[in-house]
Amino acid sequence: MESYNKGKAALAEQLGHMRVLTSDYPAQQRRLEQLGTAQQAWLTRSIP
C-alpha cells in the first residue's frame, strides 16, 4: 500500500509540473486536464 500511495502522490506532483511547463500551450493543457480526469476516475475505482 505504501508504494501505491507514493505513486499516487508522485503522479499528482508530475501532473502539476507538466501544467506549469505547458502553461503557454492550450492544447496540452486540455490534454492534461483529460489525463487528470482519467486519473481521478481510476483512483475512484482502485484500492482506497
Secondary structure, DSSP 8 states (H G I E B T S, - for coil): -HHHHHHHHHHHHHHHHHHHHTTT-HHHHHHHHHHHHHHHHHHHHS--
